[in-house]
């Protein structure tokens, strides 16, 4: 897996397991919003991660030791659909030191929700091969069996998530506008729509889509629309009200001495332009 995945993972894990754990807190009236996998009674769901060893250690060193400590509302893990990489769904997968085993983590945290970071960048390079394959382009590098394998892997992932029976928040190409991913915004939007279509076609009604911005306060290559100085830049990346269930963002700050670090991701139901409800 490329260095870009390591950046995305390392940024999130630094704070995800360090924040005090809450299962839910009252925020707003239950009638204010509605949407797929919305926590009941106007409450907020707290999820932590983000590797299997981290979550195993948290369970054994905190939750199993102190029965009075608040339980997690959900867990966060990462995967991909690249034909040349392990995905961690049913067996342990080590991606440059980041270890995932979905079956193991879900067994250790029964009944919790699951947030999944779906990595869709190239391994390696910036050719947007996974995105182009998902939308069915017949470019020379993905025509035939390779493109079909990407799409089959996507279906396999969705079926796995469906069969967990849990509330799943699928962060499709998370931090899509982060320069380290170098996504093409047109390919990204089209691929997001296909992911939603496959979720519906495969009957995965427990899987909600999450559109998560990097919210990274440094401009990147203008040709990829990594122009955060433009207040309206997110409009170029938005795949549509009909396919986005939740809107999320990563919180970064820039320290010239130590580099970029982050705070926890924040997720809210997607607001309809035609109404105030989520999808």
ABEGO torsion letter per residue (X at the ends): XBAAAAAAAAAAAAAAAABBBBABBBABBAAABBEBGBBBGGBBBBBBOABAAAAAAAAAAAAAABAABBBBABBBBBBBABAABBAGAABBBBBGGBBBBAAAAAAABBGBBBBBBBBABBOBEAAGAAAAAAAGBABAAABEAAAAAAAAAAAAAAAAAAAAGBBBBBBBGBGAABAAAGBBAAAAAAAAAAAAAAAAAAGBAABBBBBBBAGBABBBBAAAGBBAABAAAAAAABAEAAABABBBBBBBBBBAAAEBBBBBBBBBBBBBAABABBX
